[in-house]
Amino acid sequence: MNPNVFDDPRITAVGLLFEVHAGLSARFAAQLDEHGLSTVEFEVLTRLARSPGNQLRMTDLAAQTSLSTSGVTRVVDRMERDGLITRRACPTDRRSSFAVVTPTGLSRLDETVPGHLQLIEEWFTGQLDPPALAATLDGLRRVRDAVNPCATAGSGGRTEDQAEAC
């Protein structure tokens, strides 16, 4: 094996991405735990709160998160028991249902988000000047759209090609 292969900037790029993700995830998990939320629960609440009507079809929620369809069902079951979200039947498709954030879930987000934003500013966005942040966001969206074209499912923010892929 060519020893110089490990100096490839592609390996460096992915390695840095993994290191950044691990570091941010650890900081976020500790802060979220103070509010009684797991990282997955926070992601679900945030996705729902940012969606039209504070709701997403369960399949769209799975596409937007790192969860499988059955994984979303388990998380939604648990969050529904905790009063953070509820299910609503889809009026146009009896096989589908929506996950909807409840007032209790929105209240929990209101308590959690200020500290979360402080961490984001301190450890991520605050490390970049405005042009670097804009370039980073553009690059992350391009990669996200390539590797997960369904990531914006149900949000209305997809291109026609992405919608067809989902």
C-alpha positions as CSV (number, residue, x, y, z in Angstrom):
1,M,0.0,0.0,0.0
2,N,1.2,3.5,-0.8
3,P,2.0,5.2,2.5
4,N,1.1,8.6,1.0
5,V,-2.5,7.5,0.5
6,F,-3.2,8.5,4.1
7,D,-2.1,12.1,3.4
8,D,-4.9,12.4,0.8
9,P,-6.9,15.6,1.6
10,R,-10.1,13.6,1.1
11,I,-9.3,11.4,4.1
12,T,-8.4,14.6,6.1
13,A,-11.7,16.3,5.1
14,V,-13.8,13.3,6.3
15,G,-11.7,12.8,9.4
16,L,-12.1,16.5,10.4
17,L,-15.9,16.2,9.8
18,F,-16.1,13.2,12.1
19,E,-14.0,15.0,14.8
20,V,-16.1,18.1,14.6
21,H,-19.3,16.0,14.8
22,A,-18.1,14.1,17.8
23,G,-17.0,17.2,19.7
24,L,-20.2,19.1,19.0
25,S,-22.3,16.1,19.8
26,A,-20.7,15.6,23.2
27,R,-21.2,19.3,24.1
28,F,-24.8,19.3,22.9
29,A,-25.7,16.0,24.6
30,A,-24.6,17.3,28.0
31,Q,-26.7,20.5,27.6
32,L,-29.8,18.7,26.3
33,D,-29.6,16.2,29.2
34,E,-30.0,19.1,31.6
35,H,-33.4,19.6,30.0
36,G,-34.4,16.0,30.0
37,L,-33.9,15.5,26.3
38,S,-31.8,13.1,24.3
39,T,-30.2,14.4,21.1
40,V,-32.7,12.4,19.0
41,E,-35.6,13.8,20.9
42,F,-34.3,17.3,20.5
43,E,-33.8,16.7,16.8
44,V,-37.4,15.4,16.4
45,L,-38.8,18.3,18.3
46,T,-36.8,20.8,16.3
47,R,-37.7,19.2,13.0
48,L,-41.4,19.3,13.9
49,A,-41.3,22.9,15.2
50,R,-39.5,24.1,12.0
51,S,-42.1,22.4,9.8
52,P,-45.4,23.8,8.5
53,G,-48.1,23.4,11.1
54,N,-45.4,22.0,13.5
55,Q,-45.9,18.6,12.0
56,L,-44.4,16.0,9.6
57,R,-45.6,12.7,8.2
58,M,-43.9,10.0,10.1
59,T,-42.1,8.8,6.9
60,D,-40.8,12.4,6.2
61,L,-39.6,12.6,9.8
62,A,-37.6,9.4,9.3
63,A,-36.2,10.8,6.0
64,Q,-35.1,14.0,7.8
65,T,-33.4,12.2,10.8
66,S,-30.9,9.5,11.2
67,L,-33.7,7.1,12.2
68,S,-35.3,4.3,10.4
69,T,-39.1,4.2,10.0
70,S,-39.3,1.8,12.9
71,G,-36.9,3.9,14.9
72,V,-39.0,7.0,14.4
73,T,-42.1,5.0,15.6
74,R,-40.3,4.0,18.8
75,V,-39.1,7.6,19.5
76,V,-42.5,9.0,18.7
77,D,-44.1,6.4,21.0
78,R,-41.8,7.5,23.9
79,M,-42.2,11.2,23.2
80,E,-46.0,10.8,23.0
81,R,-46.0,9.1,26.4
82,D,-44.0,12.1,27.7
83,G,-46.6,14.5,26.2
84,L,-44.0,16.2,23.9
85,I,-45.7,15.1,20.6
86,T,-48.9,13.6,19.4
87,R,-50.0,11.7,16.4
88,R,-52.6,12.9,14.0
89,A,-54.1,10.9,11.2
90,C,-53.4,12.0,7.7
91,P,-56.7,13.2,6.1
92,T,-55.7,12.1,2.6
93,D,-54.0,8.8,3.3
94,R,-55.3,6.4,6.0
95,R,-52.0,4.6,6.0
96,S,-50.0,7.7,7.0
97,S,-50.0,9.7,10.2
98,F,-48.4,13.0,11.3
99,A,-46.2,13.6,14.3
100,V,-47.1,16.9,15.8
101,V,-45.3,18.8,18.5
102,T,-47.5,19.6,21.4
103,P,-47.6,22.8,23.5
104,T,-45.6,20.9,26.1
105,G,-43.0,20.0,23.5
106,L,-42.8,23.6,22.3
107,S,-42.4,24.8,25.9
108,R,-39.5,22.3,26.4
109,L,-37.9,23.7,23.2
110,D,-38.3,27.2,24.5
111,E,-36.4,26.2,27.7
112,T,-33.7,24.3,25.8
113,V,-33.0,26.4,22.7
114,P,-31.3,29.5,24.2
115,G,-28.5,27.4,25.8
116,H,-28.3,25.3,22.7
117,L,-27.8,28.5,20.6
118,Q,-25.1,29.6,23.0
119,L,-23.2,26.4,22.4
120,I,-23.6,26.6,18.7
121,E,-22.3,30.1,18.7
122,E,-19.4,29.3,21.0
123,W,-18.2,26.1,19.4
124,F,-19.3,26.3,15.7
125,T,-20.7,29.5,14.1
126,G,-18.6,31.8,16.3
127,Q,-15.4,30.1,15.1
128,L,-16.1,31.3,11.5
129,D,-16.3,34.8,10.0
130,P,-19.4,35.5,7.9
131,P,-17.9,34.5,4.5
132,A,-16.5,31.3,5.9
133,L,-19.8,30.5,7.6
134,A,-21.7,31.1,4.4
135,A,-19.3,28.9,2.5
136,T,-19.5,26.2,5.1
137,L,-23.3,26.2,5.1
138,D,-23.3,26.0,1.3
139,G,-20.9,23.1,1.3
140,L,-22.7,21.2,4.0
141,R,-26.1,21.6,2.1
142,R,-24.5,20.4,-1.1
143,V,-23.1,17.3,0.5
144,R,-26.3,16.7,2.5
145,D,-28.4,16.9,-0.6
146,A,-26.1,14.5,-2.4
147,V,-25.9,11.8,0.3
148,N,-29.5,12.3,1.7
149,P,-31.7,13.8,-1.0
150,C,-34.8,13.1,1.2
151,A,-33.4,15.2,4.1
152,T,-35.9,18.0,3.5
153,A,-38.9,15.7,2.9
154,G,-42.2,17.3,3.9
155,S,-40.6,20.7,4.5
156,G,-41.4,22.2,1.1
157,G,-37.7,23.1,0.7
158,R,-36.9,20.4,-1.9
159,T,-36.0,20.7,-5.5
160,E,-38.1,18.8,-8.1
161,D,-35.3,16.2,-8.5
162,Q,-35.1,15.7,-4.7
163,A,-38.9,15.2,-4.5
164,E,-38.8,12.6,-7.2
165,A,-36.0,10.7,-5.4
166,C,-38.0,10.5,-2.3
